[in-house]
């Protein structure tokens, strides 16, 4: 399986748009995130509804139409080189079908980054635009604003992607649930969102011959079991080449989560690397989706054939 189209890397002075496709964003965190981006010699612009609030549903950053319009306008602006999500939360599923994918495809490839609820958009960008995207810290996320490691790894991926072709588990070595090596194109994101997206027009058909990277937050072990069981029962995991597990923040004692992961994934007969340090955790790594890579579970590494950005 070939990797997807790589967007161009960023250069000093590049304009980047910050959007909020899902949950509302506190203004002080947005401003702090914009300051970080300015410190990278970027020209960040907040789209009109980033600080919006839905009139009745407080968990949404403005109406579905407003959030979709922000993302589409940013993507279709020829002056914008990258679109960064301010946060996750909930709401991407409600606006993704309002996007004009023909217009966005015509606008050409550019960088897209975000995580958590943004998993829904990562899938859509892969299926509709055939584009490599970055699963990494949100521009106004608490962990990103407070963690130099998360900032530096995202910055390196954006400007010097060849310097992070090999991504190493944090802490180094991670944990090996099932040993071995595997190759494939990366996909994944937040486990609960992958399951929620099953059967929708923009979802990837499955993980066959691919490297699956998954994580989640605030889900008890039995719920995580339910999600993985759903992926197993639907055949979505059939033929998966290897699996990389990220953070399971607020999902209960890790030994309970680990036992469930081993039970559900250990029988697939593929390498499984755990505690890889991406997702909802301090110093979260930035992971390219849609790129061809080799997983070495024993070494705790994910090595990409090419830099994520061209």
Steps between C-alpha positions, in 0.01 A plus 500: 500500500638837400510792735272797440598835347742698717423872540785753487691575819472842660752777456562809716227758456239246386140583582319239707129504580370383837152345503267344758303222325378351827494643854520859624840659562591724799631831372809503723606160368444606141715810548772295667498255209520780245800638691678163475440495123627857464810393690558247219501790250157402369213736419202348686144617439202392708194429289181696586325236712795354693371670815137436408241334718192314383185683614355193675766227506786624714732218393523633142712788369224670301246341269585209273480731197732754661762243593488345153523842334810586702679180400403524135586869473839443659576202279394674179695820576807489272695707753463231770769229513365302796179454697547420868220399734474695825364204698293182481194449718195396303336618179707403196248229409227762486679727251708268280211434257457875442845538343535543123765237429521587131590858584747389765665255260533776241673721758795259498690322777596676822575402857218392732560425868294412806405206721227343714158584347688616190545128421180532295664764280824302466294218351315736268820669381639154419195371313391825330831676437749211511720712724756434773389673823662551840347350814653727759448762768224759470613860459307612809532178697608514862767231461642662188522844660680365808728241343816592312546144367158498334565843351842407365390175341210670321725788393761257364233306311369819340834657405761219497304176452810304402630553857209299644475218244561261790257553786604338827272396784484726805649383730752334267414139434135524595360157570469194279160336514586276204855500357590531134535732202243611246462743210198691380334835447400664828142576601303533820430751773262498792352151533146606593486736200619231259215280621246784487604568140441143377263488205508873427586641156846622598626209711790282391385152402739319731854454626611221264876516426526816712656610826223597740570763769232540767451675834214642705407699809241466775374156393482214750658166401165336422413782259838467329433125482166576333665723238770249414249217492290701255803547273575128523142391433457729198824373347653849509817356658531210255849492350639786711881499470587633846361710783644791700324597822518852639366648823195385697463802725224471764407152379566335836808321636730422209544136602125454445513676163807299401333170584204593281725610212697175519177299503346678200811560287747228602334237285534691175851367447654839422750721685342723765697783659354672806552827687629679192434849633246647259147618566369639829827511692779734603747567221282331240680399183388611155424200277449522123196309373504371143878445490683172436697394807669208674409408856767337714325405822820384669682826435191710571530684169288602205717588198346669198626430150480870415457820700134570575507824302665559164 
